[in-house]
């Protein structure tokens, strides 16, 4: 991946199976700023 998320496996107990937990590995403000820039670029194109 691009290095901004962390994936960890989680065991959900008997009958629950396994699943994944995804976490953002960056400051939330940084993620939101980049998202705004991407949206602005998309709308101006």
mmCIF entry with sequence, helices, sheets and N, C-alpha, C, O atoms, coordinates in Angstrom:
data_MODEL
# 
_entry.id   MODEL 
# 
_entity.id                         1 
_entity.type                       polymer 
_entity.pdbx_number_of_molecules   1 
# 
_entity_poly.entity_id                      1 
_entity_poly.type                           'polypeptide(L)' 
_entity_poly.nstd_linkage                   no 
_entity_poly.nstd_monomer                   no 
_entity_poly.pdbx_seq_one_letter_code       
;(UNK)(UNK)(UNK)(UNK)(UNK)(UNK)(UNK)(UNK)(UNK)(UNK)(UNK)(UNK)(UNK)(UNK)(UNK)(UNK)
(UNK)(UNK)(UNK)(UNK)(UNK)(UNK)(UNK)(UNK)(UNK)(UNK)(UNK)(UNK)(UNK)(UNK)(UNK)(UNK)
(UNK)(UNK)(UNK)(UNK)(UNK)(UNK)(UNK)(UNK)(UNK)(UNK)(UNK)(UNK)(UNK)
;
_entity_poly.pdbx_seq_one_letter_code_can   XXXXXXXXXXXXXXXXXXXXXXXXXXXXXXXXXXXXXXXXXXXXX 
_entity_poly.pdbx_strand_id                 A 
# 
loop_
_entity_poly_seq.entity_id 
_entity_poly_seq.num 
_entity_poly_seq.mon_id 
_entity_poly_seq.hetero 
1 1  UNK n 
1 2  UNK n 
1 3  UNK n 
1 4  UNK n 
1 5  UNK n 
1 6  UNK n 
1 7  UNK n 
1 8  UNK n 
1 9  UNK n 
1 10 UNK n 
1 11 UNK n 
1 12 UNK n 
1 13 UNK n 
1 14 UNK n 
1 15 UNK n 
1 16 UNK n 
1 17 UNK n 
1 18 UNK n 
1 19 UNK n 
1 20 UNK n 
1 21 UNK n 
1 22 UNK n 
1 23 UNK n 
1 24 UNK n 
1 25 UNK n 
1 26 UNK n 
1 27 UNK n 
1 28 UNK n 
1 29 UNK n 
1 30 UNK n 
1 31 UNK n 
1 32 UNK n 
1 33 UNK n 
1 34 UNK n 
1 35 UNK n 
1 36 UNK n 
1 37 UNK n 
1 38 UNK n 
1 39 UNK n 
1 40 UNK n 
1 41 UNK n 
1 42 UNK n 
1 43 UNK n 
1 44 UNK n 
1 45 UNK n 
# 
_struct_asym.id          A 
_struct_asym.entity_id   1 
# 
_struct_conf.conf_type_id            HELX_P 
_struct_conf.id                      HELX_P1 
_struct_conf.pdbx_PDB_helix_id       AA1 
_struct_conf.beg_label_comp_id       UNK 
_struct_conf.beg_label_asym_id       A 
_struct_conf.beg_label_seq_id        28 
_struct_conf.pdbx_beg_PDB_ins_code   ? 
_struct_conf.end_label_comp_id       UNK 
_struct_conf.end_label_asym_id       A 
_struct_conf.end_label_seq_id        44 
_struct_conf.pdbx_end_PDB_ins_code   ? 
_struct_conf.beg_auth_comp_id        UNK 
_struct_conf.beg_auth_asym_id        A 
_struct_conf.beg_auth_seq_id         28 
_struct_conf.end_auth_comp_id        UNK 
_struct_conf.end_auth_asym_id        A 
_struct_conf.end_auth_seq_id         44 
_struct_conf.pdbx_PDB_helix_class    1 
_struct_conf.details                 ? 
_struct_conf.pdbx_PDB_helix_length   17 
# 
_struct_conf_type.id          HELX_P 
_struct_conf_type.criteria    ? 
_struct_conf_type.reference   ? 
# 
_struct_sheet.id               AA1 
_struct_sheet.type             ? 
_struct_sheet.number_strands   2 
_struct_sheet.details          ? 
# 
_struct_sheet_order.sheet_id     AA1 
_struct_sheet_order.range_id_1   1 
_struct_sheet_order.range_id_2   2 
_struct_sheet_order.offset       ? 
_struct_sheet_order.sense        anti-parallel 
# 
loop_
_struct_sheet_range.sheet_id 
_struct_sheet_range.id 
_struct_sheet_range.beg_label_comp_id 
_struct_sheet_range.beg_label_asym_id 
_struct_sheet_range.beg_label_seq_id 
_struct_sheet_range.pdbx_beg_PDB_ins_code 
_struct_sheet_range.end_label_comp_id 
_struct_sheet_range.end_label_asym_id 
_struct_sheet_range.end_label_seq_id 
_struct_sheet_range.pdbx_end_PDB_ins_code 
_struct_sheet_range.beg_auth_comp_id 
_struct_sheet_range.beg_auth_asym_id 
_struct_sheet_range.beg_auth_seq_id 
_struct_sheet_range.end_auth_comp_id 
_struct_sheet_range.end_auth_asym_id 
_struct_sheet_range.end_auth_seq_id 
AA1 1 UNK A 5  ? UNK A 11 ? UNK A 5  UNK A 11 
AA1 2 UNK A 18 ? UNK A 24 ? UNK A 18 UNK A 24 
# 
loop_
_atom_site.group_PDB 
_atom_site.id 
_atom_site.type_symbol 
_atom_site.label_atom_id 
_atom_site.label_alt_id 
_atom_site.label_comp_id 
_atom_site.label_asym_id 
_atom_site.label_entity_id 
_atom_site.label_seq_id 
_atom_site.pdbx_PDB_ins_code 
_atom_site.Cartn_x 
_atom_site.Cartn_y 
_atom_site.Cartn_z 
_atom_site.occupancy 
_atom_site.B_iso_or_equiv 
_atom_site.pdbx_formal_charge 
_atom_site.auth_seq_id 
_atom_site.auth_comp_id 
_atom_site.auth_asym_id 
_atom_site.auth_atom_id 
_atom_site.pdbx_PDB_model_num 
ATOM 1   N N  . UNK A 1 1  ? 0.837   -1.184  0.000   1.00 0.00 ? 1  UNK A N  1 
ATOM 2   C CA . UNK A 1 1  ? 0.000   0.000   0.000   1.00 0.00 ? 1  UNK A CA 1 
ATOM 3   C C  . UNK A 1 1  ? 0.879   1.244   0.000   1.00 0.00 ? 1  UNK A C  1 
ATOM 4   O O  . UNK A 1 1  ? 2.093   1.171   -0.194  1.00 0.00 ? 1  UNK A O  1 
ATOM 5   N N  . UNK A 1 2  ? 0.247   2.368   0.219   1.00 0.00 ? 2  UNK A N  1 
ATOM 6   C CA . UNK A 1 2  ? 0.966   3.631   0.183   1.00 0.00 ? 2  UNK A CA 1 
ATOM 7   C C  . UNK A 1 2  ? 1.557   4.025   1.524   1.00 0.00 ? 2  UNK A C  1 
ATOM 8   O O  . UNK A 1 2  ? 2.229   5.052   1.614   1.00 0.00 ? 2  UNK A O  1 
ATOM 9   N N  . UNK A 1 3  ? 1.329   3.250   2.554   1.00 0.00 ? 3  UNK A N  1 
ATOM 10  C CA . UNK A 1 3  ? 1.948   3.511   3.837   1.00 0.00 ? 3  UNK A CA 1 
ATOM 11  C C  . UNK A 1 3  ? 1.161   4.401   4.771   1.00 0.00 ? 3  UNK A C  1 
ATOM 12  O O  . UNK A 1 3  ? 1.716   4.892   5.754   1.00 0.00 ? 3  UNK A O  1 
ATOM 13  N N  . UNK A 1 4  ? -0.110  4.626   4.502   1.00 0.00 ? 4  UNK A N  1 
ATOM 14  C CA . UNK A 1 4  ? -0.871  5.474   5.405   1.00 0.00 ? 4  UNK A CA 1 
ATOM 15  C C  . UNK A 1 4  ? -1.953  4.731   6.169   1.00 0.00 ? 4  UNK A C  1 
ATOM 16  O O  . UNK A 1 4  ? -2.736  5.350   6.889   1.00 0.00 ? 4  UNK A O  1 
ATOM 17  N N  . UNK A 1 5  ? -2.008  3.415   6.023   1.00 0.00 ? 5  UNK A N  1 
ATOM 18  C CA . UNK A 1 5  ? -2.927  2.605   6.817   1.00 0.00 ? 5  UNK A CA 1 
ATOM 19  C C  . UNK A 1 5  ? -2.195  1.399   7.390   1.00 0.00 ? 5  UNK A C  1 
ATOM 20  O O  . UNK A 1 5  ? -1.201  0.929   6.836   1.00 0.00 ? 5  UNK A O  1 
ATOM 21  N N  . UNK A 1 6  ? -2.710  0.913   8.509   1.00 0.00 ? 6  UNK A N  1 
ATOM 22  C CA . UNK A 1 6  ? -2.179  -0.289  9.144   1.00 0.00 ? 6  UNK A CA 1 
ATOM 23  C C  . UNK A 1 6  ? -3.309  -1.316  9.169   1.00 0.00 ? 6  UNK A C  1 
ATOM 24  O O  . UNK A 1 6  ? -4.433  -1.006  9.565   1.00 0.00 ? 6  UNK A O  1 
ATOM 25  N N  . UNK A 1 7  ? -3.002  -2.532  8.744   1.00 0.00 ? 7  UNK A N  1 
ATOM 26  C CA . UNK A 1 7  ? -3.996  -3.607  8.753   1.00 0.00 ? 7  UNK A CA 1 
ATOM 27  C C  . UNK A 1 7  ? -3.556  -4.645  9.773   1.00 0.00 ? 7  UNK A C  1 
ATOM 28  O O  . UNK A 1 7  ? -2.420  -5.118  9.740   1.00 0.00 ? 7  UNK A O  1 
ATOM 29  N N  . UNK A 1 8  ? -4.456  -4.992  10.674  1.00 0.00 ? 8  UNK A N  1 
ATOM 30  C CA . UNK A 1 8  ? -4.154  -6.060  11.610  1.00 0.00 ? 8  UNK A CA 1 
ATOM 31  C C  . UNK A 1 8  ? -5.298  -7.073  11.588  1.00 0.00 ? 8  UNK A C  1 
ATOM 32  O O  . UNK A 1 8  ? -6.463  -6.715  11.411  1.00 0.00 ? 8  UNK A O  1 
ATOM 33  N N  . UNK A 1 9  ? -4.942  -8.329  11.768  1.00 0.00 ? 9  UNK A N  1 
ATOM 34  C CA . UNK A 1 9  ? -5.924  -9.397  11.751  1.00 0.00 ? 9  UNK A CA 1 
ATOM 35  C C  . UNK A 1 9  ? -6.520  -9.563  13.141  1.00 0.00 ? 9  UNK A C  1 
ATOM 36  O O  . UNK A 1 9  ? -5.830  -9.424  14.151  1.00 0.00 ? 9  UNK A O  1 
ATOM 37  N N  . UNK A 1 10 ? -7.802  -9.860  13.172  1.00 0.00 ? 10 UNK A N  1 
ATOM 38  C CA . UNK A 1 10 ? -8.510  -10.002 14.436  1.00 0.00 ? 10 UNK A CA 1 
ATOM 39  C C  . UNK A 1 10 ? -9.281  -11.315 14.439  1.00 0.00 ? 10 UNK A C  1 
ATOM 40  O O  . UNK A 1 10 ? -9.979  -11.635 13.478  1.00 0.00 ? 10 UNK A O  1 
ATOM 41  N N  . UNK A 1 11 ? -9.152  -12.067 15.516  1.00 0.00 ? 11 UNK A N  1 
ATOM 42  C CA . UNK A 1 11 ? -9.908  -13.293 15.684  1.00 0.00 ? 11 UNK A CA 1 
ATOM 43  C C  . UNK A 1 11 ? -11.183 -12.946 16.428  1.00 0.00 ? 11 UNK A C  1 
ATOM 44  O O  . UNK A 1 11 ? -11.123 -12.404 17.531  1.00 0.00 ? 11 UNK A O  1 
ATOM 45  N N  . UNK A 1 12 ? -12.333 -13.248 15.849  1.00 0.00 ? 12 UNK A N  1 
ATOM 46  C CA . UNK A 1 12 ? -13.613 -12.871 16.438  1.00 0.00 ? 12 UNK A CA 1 
ATOM 47  C C  . UNK A 1 12 ? -14.272 -14.002 17.219  1.00 0.00 ? 12 UNK A C  1 
ATOM 48  O O  . UNK A 1 12 ? -15.487 -14.017 17.415  1.00 0.00 ? 12 UNK A O  1 
ATOM 49  N N  . UNK A 1 13 ? -13.460 -14.932 17.652  1.00 0.00 ? 13 UNK A N  1 
ATOM 50  C CA . UNK A 1 13 ? -13.966 -15.989 18.517  1.00 0.00 ? 13 UNK A CA 1 
ATOM 51  C C  . UNK A 1 13 ? -14.653 -17.113 17.762  1.00 0.00 ? 13 UNK A C  1 
ATOM 52  O O  . UNK A 1 13 ? -14.721 -17.117 16.533  1.00 0.00 ? 13 UNK A O  1 
ATOM 53  N N  . UNK A 1 14 ? -15.158 -18.063 18.531  1.00 0.00 ? 14 UNK A N  1 
ATOM 54  C CA . UNK A 1 14 ? -15.797 -19.247 17.962  1.00 0.00 ? 14 UNK A CA 1 
ATOM 55  C C  . UNK A 1 14 ? -16.985 -18.855 17.082  1.00 0.00 ? 14 UNK A C  1 
ATOM 56  O O  . UNK A 1 14 ? -17.911 -18.173 17.522  1.00 0.00 ? 14 UNK A O  1 
ATOM 57  N N  . UNK A 1 15 ? -16.932 -19.299 15.851  1.00 0.00 ? 15 UNK A N  1 
ATOM 58  C CA . UNK A 1 15 ? -18.006 -19.029 14.916  1.00 0.00 ? 15 UNK A CA 1 
ATOM 59  C C  . UNK A 1 15 ? -17.962 -17.633 14.304  1.00 0.00 ? 15 UNK A C  1 
ATOM 60  O O  . UNK A 1 15 ? -18.709 -17.348 13.368  1.00 0.00 ? 15 UNK A O  1 
ATOM 61  N N  . UNK A 1 16 ? -17.107 -16.770 14.815  1.00 0.00 ? 16 UNK A N  1 
ATOM 62  C CA . UNK A 1 16 ? -17.031 -15.396 14.307  1.00 0.00 ? 16 UNK A CA 1 
ATOM 63  C C  . UNK A 1 16 ? -16.029 -15.220 13.196  1.00 0.00 ? 16 UNK A C  1 
ATOM 64  O O  . UNK A 1 16 ? -16.054 -14.234 12.460  1.00 0.00 ? 16 UNK A O  1 
ATOM 65  N N  . UNK A 1 17 ? -15.138 -16.199 13.084  1.00 0.00 ? 17 UNK A N  1 
ATOM 66  C CA . UNK A 1 17 ? -14.132 -16.128 12.035  1.00 0.00 ? 17 UNK A CA 1 
ATOM 67  C C  . UNK A 1 17 ? -13.083 -15.069 12.298  1.00 0.00 ? 17 UNK A C  1 
ATOM 68  O O  . UNK A 1 17 ? -12.957 -14.551 13.408  1.00 0.00 ? 17 UNK A O  1 
ATOM 69  N N  . UNK A 1 18 ? -12.338 -14.760 11.259  1.00 0.00 ? 18 UNK A N  1 
ATOM 70  C CA . UNK A 1 18 ? -11.291 -13.746 11.337  1.00 0.00 ? 18 UNK A CA 1 
ATOM 71  C C  . UNK A 1 18 ? -11.706 -12.536 10.528  1.00 0.00 ? 18 UNK A C  1 
ATOM 72  O O  . UNK A 1 18 ? -12.458 -12.640 9.559   1.00 0.00 ? 18 UNK A O  1 
ATOM 73  N N  . UNK A 1 19 ? -11.218 -11.423 10.932  1.00 0.00 ? 19 UNK A N  1 
ATOM 74  C CA . UNK A 1 19 ? -11.485 -10.182 10.205  1.00 0.00 ? 19 UNK A CA 1 
ATOM 75  C C  . UNK A 1 19 ? -10.273 -9.288  10.294  1.00 0.00 ? 19 UNK A C  1 
ATOM 76  O O  . UNK A 1 19 ? -9.284  -9.618  10.948  1.00 0.00 ? 19 UNK A O  1 
ATOM 77  N N  . UNK A 1 20 ? -10.358 -8.168  9.637   1.00 0.00 ? 20 UNK A N  1 
ATOM 78  C CA . UNK A 1 20 ? -9.258  -7.212  9.640   1.00 0.00 ? 20 UNK A CA 1 
ATOM 79  C C  . UNK A 1 20 ? -9.711  -5.893  10.241  1.00 0.00 ? 20 UNK A C  1 
ATOM 80  O O  . UNK A 1 20 ? -10.855 -5.471  10.075  1.00 0.00 ? 20 UNK A O  1 
ATOM 81  N N  . UNK A 1 21 ? -8.797  -5.264  10.932  1.00 0.00 ? 21 UNK A N  1 
ATOM 82  C CA . UNK A 1 21 ? -9.014  -3.926  11.468  1.00 0.00 ? 21 UNK A CA 1 
ATOM 83  C C  . UNK A 1 21 ? -8.049  -3.008  10.735  1.00 0.00 ? 21 UNK A C  1 
ATOM 84  O O  . UNK A 1 21 ? -6.845  -3.262  10.697  1.00 0.00 ? 21 UNK A O  1 
ATOM 85  N N  . UNK A 1 22 ? -8.586  -1.936  10.152  1.00 0.00 ? 22 UNK A N  1 
ATOM 86  C CA . UNK A 1 22 ? -7.777  -0.971  9.412   1.00 0.00 ? 22 UNK A CA 1 
ATOM 87  C C  . UNK A 1 22 ? -7.695  0.301   10.237  1.00 0.00 ? 22 UNK A C  1 
ATOM 88  O O  . UNK A 1 22 ? -8.703  0.779   10.759  1.00 0.00 ? 22 UNK A O  1 
ATOM 89  N N  . UNK A 1 23 ? -6.490  0.848   10.351  1.00 0.00 ? 23 UNK A N  1 
ATOM 90  C CA . UNK A 1 23 ? -6.284  2.087   11.085  1.00 0.00 ? 23 UNK A CA 1 
ATOM 91  C C  . UNK A 1 23 ? -5.463  3.054   10.235  1.00 0.00 ? 23 UNK A C  1 
ATOM 92  O O  . UNK A 1 23 ? -4.550  2.647   9.516   1.00 0.00 ? 23 UNK A O  1 
ATOM 93  N N  . UNK A 1 24 ? -5.797  4.323   10.326  1.00 0.00 ? 24 UNK A N  1 
ATOM 94  C CA . UNK A 1 24 ? -5.033  5.358   9.627   1.00 0.00 ? 24 UNK A CA 1 
ATOM 95  C C  . UNK A 1 24 ? -3.753  5.610   10.409  1.00 0.00 ? 24 UNK A C  1 
ATOM 96  O O  . UNK A 1 24 ? -3.791  5.808   11.623  1.00 0.00 ? 24 UNK A O  1 
ATOM 97  N N  . UNK A 1 25 ? -2.621  5.603   9.713   1.00 0.00 ? 25 UNK A N  1 
ATOM 98  C CA . UNK A 1 25 ? -1.316  5.774   10.342  1.00 0.00 ? 25 UNK A CA 1 
ATOM 99  C C  . UNK A 1 25 ? -0.731  7.154   10.028  1.00 0.00 ? 25 UNK A C  1 
ATOM 100 O O  . UNK A 1 25 ? 0.463   7.286   9.758   1.00 0.00 ? 25 UNK A O  1 
ATOM 101 N N  . UNK A 1 26 ? -1.590  8.178   10.068  1.00 0.00 ? 26 UNK A N  1 
ATOM 102 C CA . UNK A 1 26 ? -1.179  9.559   9.823   1.00 0.00 ? 26 UNK A CA 1 
ATOM 103 C C  . UNK A 1 26 ? -2.037  10.462  10.683  1.00 0.00 ? 26 UNK A C  1 
ATOM 104 O O  . UNK A 1 26 ? -3.070  10.052  11.211  1.00 0.00 ? 26 UNK A O  1 
ATOM 105 N N  . UNK A 1 27 ? -1.590  11.698  10.814  1.00 0.00 ? 27 UNK A N  1 
ATOM 106 C CA . UNK A 1 27 ? -2.403  12.676  11.513  1.00 0.00 ? 27 UNK A CA 1 
ATOM 107 C C  . UNK A 1 27 ? -3.693  12.910  10.719  1.00 0.00 ? 27 UNK A C  1 
ATOM 108 O O  . UNK A 1 27 ? -3.659  13.027  9.494   1.00 0.00 ? 27 UNK A O  1 
ATOM 109 N N  . UNK A 1 28 ? -4.811  12.975  11.412  1.00 0.00 ? 28 UNK A N  1 
ATOM 110 C CA . UNK A 1 28 ? -6.097  13.159  10.747  1.00 0.00 ? 28 UNK A CA 1 
ATOM 111 C C  . UNK A 1 28 ? -6.126  14.442  9.925   1.00 0.00 ? 28 UNK A C  1 
ATOM 112 O O  . UNK A 1 28 ? -6.684  14.450  8.828   1.00 0.00 ? 28 UNK A O  1 
ATOM 113 N N  . UNK A 1 29 ? -5.546  15.515  10.423  1.00 0.00 ? 29 UNK A N  1 
ATOM 114 C CA . UNK A 1 29 ? -5.528  16.776  9.679   1.00 0.00 ? 29 UNK A CA 1 
ATOM 115 C C  . UNK A 1 29 ? -4.817  16.627  8.341   1.00 0.00 ? 29 UNK A C  1 
ATOM 116 O O  . UNK A 1 29 ? -5.243  17.214  7.347   1.00 0.00 ? 29 UNK A O  1 
ATOM 117 N N  . UNK A 1 30 ? -3.749  15.859  8.305   1.00 0.00 ? 30 UNK A N  1 
ATOM 118 C CA . UNK A 1 30 ? -3.013  15.622  7.060   1.00 0.00 ? 30 UNK A CA 1 
ATOM 119 C C  . UNK A 1 30 ? -3.890  14.881  6.059   1.00 0.00 ? 30 UNK A C  1 
ATOM 120 O O  . UNK A 1 30 ? -3.944  15.247  4.885   1.00 0.00 ? 30 UNK A O  1 
ATOM 121 N N  . UNK A 1 31 ? -4.572  13.848  6.518   1.00 0.00 ? 31 UNK A N  1 
ATOM 122 C CA . UNK A 1 31 ? -5.450  13.062  5.647   1.00 0.00 ? 31 UNK A CA 1 
ATOM 123 C C  . UNK A 1 31 ? -6.554  13.954  5.073   1.00 0.00 ? 31 UNK A C  1 
ATOM 124 O O  . UNK A 1 31 ? -6.840  13.902  3.877   1.00 0.00 ? 31 UNK A O  1 
ATOM 125 N N  . UNK A 1 32 ? -7.167  14.764  5.924   1.00 0.00 ? 32 UNK A N  1 
ATOM 126 C CA . UNK A 1 32 ? -8.254  15.632  5.467   1.00 0.00 ? 32 UNK A CA 1 
ATOM 127 C C  . UNK A 1 32 ? -7.754  16.698  4.491   1.00 0.00 ? 32 UNK A C  1 
ATOM 128 O O  . UNK A 1 32 ? -8.441  17.011  3.518   1.00 0.00 ? 32 UNK A O  1 
ATOM 129 N N  . UNK A 1 33 ? -6.571  17.256  4.735   1.00 0.00 ? 33 UNK A N  1 
ATOM 130 C CA . UNK A 1 33 ? -6.001  18.248  3.822   1.00 0.00 ? 33 UNK A CA 1 
ATOM 131 C C  . UNK A 1 33 ? -5.747  17.655  2.439   1.00 0.00 ? 33 UNK A C  1 
ATOM 132 O O  . UNK A 1 33 ? -6.068  18.275  1.425   1.00 0.00 ? 33 UNK A O  1 
ATOM 133 N N  . UNK A 1 34 ? -5.173  16.463  2.401   1.00 0.00 ? 34 UNK A N  1 
ATOM 134 C CA . UNK A 1 34 ? -4.893  15.802  1.121   1.00 0.00 ? 34 UNK A CA 1 
ATOM 135 C C  . UNK A 1 34 ? -6.199  15.488  0.401   1.00 0.00 ? 34 UNK A C  1 
ATOM 136 O O  . UNK A 1 34 ? -6.294  15.657  -0.814  1.00 0.00 ? 34 UNK A O  1 
ATOM 137 N N  . UNK A 1 35 ? -7.186  15.043  1.127   1.00 0.00 ? 35 UNK A N  1 
ATOM 138 C CA . UNK A 1 35 ? -8.487  14.746  0.525   1.00 0.00 ? 35 UNK A CA 1 
ATOM 139 C C  . UNK A 1 35 ? -9.085  15.998  -0.109  1.00 0.00 ? 35 UNK A C  1 
ATOM 140 O O  . UNK A 1 35 ? -9.608  15.939  -1.222  1.00 0.00 ? 35 UNK A O  1 
ATOM 141 N N  . UNK A 1 36 ? -9.011  17.121  0.586   1.00 0.00 ? 36 UNK A N  1 
ATOM 142 C CA . UNK A 1 36 ? -9.528  18.377  0.037   1.00 0.00 ? 36 UNK A CA 1 
ATOM 143 C C  . UNK A 1 36 ? -8.780  18.764  -1.235  1.00 0.00 ? 36 UNK A C  1 
ATOM 144 O O  . UNK A 1 36 ? -9.394  19.219  -2.201  1.00 0.00 ? 36 UNK A O  1 
ATOM 145 N N  . UNK A 1 37 ? -7.457  18.588  -1.243  1.00 0.00 ? 37 UNK A N  1 
ATOM 146 C CA . UNK A 1 37 ? -6.667  18.902  -2.431  1.00 0.00 ? 37 UNK A CA 1 
ATOM 147 C C  . UNK A 1 37 ? -7.065  18.016  -3.608  1.00 0.00 ? 37 UNK A C  1 
ATOM 148 O O  . UNK A 1 37 ? -7.188  18.495  -4.736  1.00 0.00 ? 37 UNK A O  1 
ATOM 149 N N  . UNK A 1 38 ? -7.263  16.748  -3.351  1.00 0.00 ? 38 UNK A N  1 
ATOM 150 C CA . UNK A 1 38 ? -7.655  15.811  -4.425  1.00 0.00 ? 38 UNK A CA 1 
ATOM 151 C C  . UNK A 1 38 ? -9.009  16.203  -4.980  1.00 0.00 ? 38 UNK A C  1 
ATOM 152 O O  . UNK A 1 38 ? -9.200  16.220  -6.196  1.00 0.00 ? 38 UNK A O  1 
ATOM 153 N N  . UNK A 1 39 ? -9.952  16.517  -4.105  1.00 0.00 ? 39 UNK A N  1 
ATOM 154 C CA . UNK A 1 39 ? -11.279 16.908  -4.560  1.00 0.00 ? 39 UNK A CA 1 
ATOM 155 C C  . UNK A 1 39 ? -11.223 18.210  -5.365  1.00 0.00 ? 39 UNK A C  1 
ATOM 156 O O  . UNK A 1 39 ? -11.902 18.337  -6.384  1.00 0.00 ? 39 UNK A O  1 
ATOM 157 N N  . UNK A 1 40 ? -10.421 19.172  -4.915  1.00 0.00 ? 40 UNK A N  1 
ATOM 158 C CA . UNK A 1 40 ? -10.293 20.444  -5.644  1.00 0.00 ? 40 UNK A CA 1 
ATOM 159 C C  . UNK A 1 40 ? -9.707  20.212  -7.033  1.00 0.00 ? 40 UNK A C  1 
ATOM 160 O O  . UNK A 1 40 ? -10.179 20.791  -8.012  1.00 0.00 ? 40 UNK A O  1 
ATOM 161 N N  . UNK A 1 41 ? -8.676  19.366  -7.123  1.00 0.00 ? 41 UNK A N  1 
ATOM 162 C CA . UNK A 1 41 ? -8.065  19.048  -8.414  1.00 0.00 ? 41 UNK A CA 1 
ATOM 163 C C  . UNK A 1 41 ? -9.070  18.349  -9.326  1.00 0.00 ? 41 UNK A C  1 
ATOM 164 O O  . UNK A 1 41 ? -9.116  18.619  -10.527 1.00 0.00 ? 41 UNK A O  1 
ATOM 165 N N  . UNK A 1 42 ? -9.859  17.469  -8.765  1.00 0.00 ? 42 UNK A N  1 
ATOM 166 C CA . UNK A 1 42 ? -10.845 16.707  -9.541  1.00 0.00 ? 42 UNK A CA 1 
ATOM 167 C C  . UNK A 1 42 ? -11.920 17.632  -10.104 1.00 0.00 ? 42 UNK A C  1 
ATOM 168 O O  . UNK A 1 42 ? -12.338 17.469  -11.250 1.00 0.00 ? 42 UNK A O  1 
ATOM 169 N N  . UNK A 1 43 ? -12.369 18.600  -9.308  1.00 0.00 ? 43 UNK A N  1 
ATOM 170 C CA . UNK A 1 43 ? -13.433 19.498  -9.747  1.00 0.00 ? 43 UNK A CA 1 
ATOM 171 C C  . UNK A 1 43 ? -12.937 20.561  -10.726 1.00 0.00 ? 43 UNK A C  1 
ATOM 172 O O  . UNK A 1 43 ? -13.729 21.100  -11.499 1.00 0.00 ? 43 UNK A O  1 
ATOM 173 N N  . UNK A 1 44 ? -11.643 20.870  -10.704 1.00 0.00 ? 44 UNK A N  1 
ATOM 174 C CA . UNK A 1 44 ? -11.120 21.879  -11.619 1.00 0.00 ? 44 UNK A CA 1 
ATOM 175 C C  . UNK A 1 44 ? -10.710 21.289  -12.957 1.00 0.00 ? 44 UNK A C  1 
ATOM 176 O O  . UNK A 1 44 ? -10.454 22.029  -13.907 1.00 0.00 ? 44 UNK A O  1 
ATOM 177 N N  . UNK A 1 45 ? -10.645 19.978  -13.043 1.00 0.00 ? 45 UNK A N  1 
ATOM 178 C CA . UNK A 1 45 ? -10.206 19.323  -14.292 1.00 0.00 ? 45 UNK A CA 1 
ATOM 179 C C  . UNK A 1 45 ? -11.314 19.225  -15.313 1.00 0.00 ? 45 UNK A C  1 
ATOM 180 O O  . UNK A 1 45 ? -11.101 18.702  -16.407 1.00 0.00 ? 45 UNK A O  1 
# 
